[in-house]
Amino acid sequence: MELVRADLISRARAGDEEAFRALTEPHRRELQVHCYRMLGSFQDAEDALQDTLLAAWQGLSGFEGRASLRTWLYRIATNRCLSTLRSAIRRPAKEWDIPGVERPEPTRLGEVVWLEPYPDALLDGAITVPLGPEARYEQTESISLAFVTALQVLPPRQLAVLILRDVLGFRANEVAGMLDTTVESVKSALKRARVSLQRRQSAAAEPPPAADSPAEDAMVAKFVSAWESADIDGLLALLTDDVFMSMPPLPFEYESRDIVAGFCATLFGSGRRFDLVPTRANGQPAFGAYLRGAAGVRHGTGLYVLTLSGDRISAMTRFENSVFPAFGLPRSLPGA
């Protein structure tokens, strides 16, 4: 195996693009997920991944083999993401723009307006990678919307250290090498990041049912039935008392069962009715929502991702229909 890799590296250094692809393709998906965790945006993660692969192609002559190729690629990807974070060029908040719906008064304004969902279809081979012995999180937990959102408020260096150490399990000395810093600096940043992250995470939430389990299927079926029939009472029965709703890049956030149900009632006002097309995002049930039009054509209005807690919905996140292509969802559906 090492002889094959050495041959590929030699050929790639000589300009063989196929050899370079053979070297990097096994790591492509996990690097994209790494960039997504750091940046919280699917599009930004894709851009960072492309920058990483270009930098690796151009800098392969500098790869000395003292660390593994995978570690070297993570070093490049992490520093590309840090450059993005420090540039402060992130997607800005948007004004309310849902046609025909008057904006209810929000509970508060959200901070992470650049958040985007990550398609489960791209997680295959990305979250089953072997982790270092010091990893503290399950890979499915560390791709969830709640976790990725909590990461986004950490300072860039703390964010990088926490992901590399606690999510991926790299050793402290490996992380210090990736970030050109000391082991002590890594330990200090990790300690502060853990404290900040713990403050933002809900320890009391019940775990969700397993993906694609009968319990999850039953919850999803009840939600689809209530949403498509605009059954507010049915929807209300599915929500936790402290259910939370956000809608990046709109900054408006709503919390508590009555307030979220009231927001949904506003969406269903004036006879607006929707059809839902199931998909999955961030390891969670998700749906493309299509507004039924007068001419029969149904227009995609947004993507909803559900966070389940036990047998209830503890959070709903609505994204714009601009994310549809990443999920293979059409912008409109023909008449039923």
N, C-alpha and C positions, 0 to 999 in steps of 0.2 A: 504493500500500500504506500509506504513512504517513498519507494523507488518510483512508483507511478506519479505521486504528487511532485516529487523533485523534477521528473521529466516534464510534467505540465508547467511547472514554474519556469523551467528553462525555456520551454517553447514560448510561453506567454511573454517572457522578457524579450524574446527575439521578435515579438510582434504578432504572434499567432493568437488571433481573437477567439478562435474556437477553444483553444487551450485555456484562455483566461475565463471564458464562460464555464468550462468544465470545473474550474477551480472555485468559482464564486457562486454558481447557481445553487449548490446545496445550502448556502447560507442566505440566499436572497430573501426568502419569506421571513425568516426570523429577524433579519436586519430591518426589514420594513416595519415589523411590529415594534421593534426597539425604537425606531424613529417615531412611530406613532405614539408610543407611551411618553416619549420625551416632549413631543410637540402638540399632542392632542388633536391634530388635524390630519385626516387621511391624505389630503392633497399635499400638505406640507411634508408629510412623511414620504410620499412618493418622490417629491422633488429632492429631499435629503438623500434618499436611497440612490437616485440617479447621480447626484453629486459624489456620493461615496464611491460608487463603482467607477466613475470617471477618475477620481483621485487615486483609487487603487490601481487602475490601469496605467495611469501616468507615473505612479510612484512605485511600481513593483520592483524596480531595480534597487530601491531602498529597503525592501523587505529582507531582513537578515536571518530570519528563522529562529531568533532567540525566543520568541513567543510563537504560539500556533498561528496559522493563517486566520483562523476564526477570531482570535483575540486581536490580531492586527486590524481586521476589518471592523470589529467593534470599536476599536480606538478611533479609526477614521470617521465612522458613522456618528459616534458620540460627539466628537469635536465639530463635525458639520452641524449637528443639531444645536450645540452650544452657540455656534456662530449665529444661527437663525434666531435663537432666543435672545441673544444680546443685541441683535439688530433692531429689536423692538418694532419690526414691521409685521404686525399680526392683523388678522382680519378684524375690522372695526365692528362695533355694534350697529345694528340697523334699526331704523324706525319701524313702527308697527305698519305692516303692509298686507294684512289679510283682508281681501276685498269683501265688503258687505258685512264685516264684523266689527263692532265697536269694542275697543280694547277695555277689558275690565281692569280695575285698579290692582296692580301687582302687590304681592306681599313684600317683595324686595327686588332689587336689581342684581342680576348675576354678574360675576367677574369673568368667567371663562366663555366669552362669546364666540371664540374661534373653534370651539369643540365641534368635531365631526364624528360620525359613527364609523366603525370598522367592519366590513363585511365578513361574516363567518366563513364564507366560501374561500377566503384568502388565508384563513387560519390553519388550514391543513398543512402539516409539516412545520408550522411556525411555533406552536406552543407545546409540542411534544419533544422539544430538543432536550438533551441531557443538561441538567442544572448542576451548578457547583453545590457542595455540601452545606454551604451557609445560606442558601436561598430560604426565605421565610414565608413566601407566598405561593399558593397554588397558581399555576399558569392561567387557569380560567378566571380566578379572582383578579389577577393583575392585569387582565384586559377588559374588565367590566367598566362600564361608563362611570360608576361612582368612584372607582379607584383612579382611573385616568384623569377625571376631573380634579380629584384631590391632589394629584401630582402637579397639576398645572400651576398651583399657587406657590410652590416651593421655589426658592432662588435657584437659578440654573445649575450651579455647581452641586448644591445639595440634591437636586433632582437627579442629576447624572449619577452621583454616588449611590443614592438609594436604589435606583434601578439596577445598576451594575452589581451591587452587593446583595441586596435583599430580594430582588426579583430574579436575577440571573445567577447569583451565587459566585461571582468572581471573587478571588481572594483579595485582601486589602492591598497587597503589594502589586497585584496585577492592575487594580484600579488606579493606584498611584502612578504606575507606568503609563497607563492610557491618558491620564490627565496631566502628566508632567508635574506631579506634586509629590508630597511626602506621605508616608503611611499614616503619620500622626494627623496630618491635615484631612486625610480621607476619614479616619475614625471620628474626628471632631465634626466634620460635615454630616456624617451618617447619624451621629447622635442627635444633632439638631433637627435633621430631616425627619427622623422617627418621631420625635416629640411633636413636630408640626403636623405630621400626617395623622397621628393618633388623635389629635384634637378634632380633626375634621371627619373622622370615621365614626359611624354609629355601631357601638359594640352590642347594642340591644337587639339589632335586627335579626330576625329569624333567617336561616339559610334558605335559598330558593330551592324549589324542587329540581331534580336532575333534568338536564336538557333532554327534550323529546321523551320524557317519562309520561306515564298515564296522568300523573298529578299535574304536570305542566300542560299537557294537552287539554285537560279539563278546564284549567284556568283560561287558557287561550280561547277555547271555544266559547266560554261564557263572556269573555271580553268582546269577541267578534260579534256575538249575537246582540249584546247590549249596544255596542257602538253603531252597528249597521241599522239597528231599529230605533236609534236615538232614545234608548231606554235609560233615562237618568237614574231611576230608582235601582235598576239592575246594575248599572255602573257603580253607583254609590255603595252597593253591597260588596263590591269587589275591592274597595280601596281601604288602606289602613287609615287610622285616625290622622296620622301625620304625613299622609301622602304628599309628594313633592312633584311639581311640574315645572319644567324649563323648556326653552325653545330657541337655542342658539341658531343664528347670530342675533336674534331679538333678545334683549337683556332681561326681559320680564319673567319673573318667577312667582309661582303660586304654591302655597302650602296649607294643608289641612283638607280633610275630606270634603267639607261643605264648599270651600272656596274653589277647589279643583273641579268638583261636580258643577258648580255654578259657571266656571269657565267653559266646560264642555257643553253646558246648556246654551251658552252664547254661540258656540260654534254651530250648534244644531238649529239655531234660530232661523226664522223666515223659511222654514221647511227644508233647510239644507240637509241632504242625506249623503252618506258615504258608503263606498264599498272598500273592503280591506283586502290587500294581497299579501299573504304571509311571506316573510323572509327571516333572517336572523342577523343580528349585529352585536358585536362585543360579547358573544356567548349568550345573548339574551333574545327572547322573542321580539320580533319587529314586524311592522306592517307598512306597506305603501298605502296611503289613503287617497281615494279617488272620489271626487265630488261628482254626483250624478247631475248631468246637464239636461236642459230642456230638450235638446235634439237627440238625446240618448247617449251621446259620447260622454265618457267619464274622464275628467281631467285630474291628473295627479297633483295634489296640493302639499303633501309633506310625508315624511317618514316618522312613524312613532316607534320608539323603543321602550319596552316595558321592563321595569325592575321588579322582580317578584320577591316577596318575603313570606315564607310559609305558604299559606293558601290565599294570600292577598297581594295586591299591587301596591308597592311602596313608593314607586316613582314612575313618571312618564316623561320622556324627553321627545320633543318634536323637532325634527330637522326639516330644512327646506327641500323642495323637490329637486334641487340641483344635485343632491346626492344620489338620485335614482340610478344614473348610469353605472355607478360602482357596484350596485346591487342587481344589475340586469333588469331593472324595472322600466317599463315604457313610460313616457310622459303622459300618455292617455290610453284609455281602453275603449274598444268599440261598444256600442249599445248592447245591453244584456238581452 
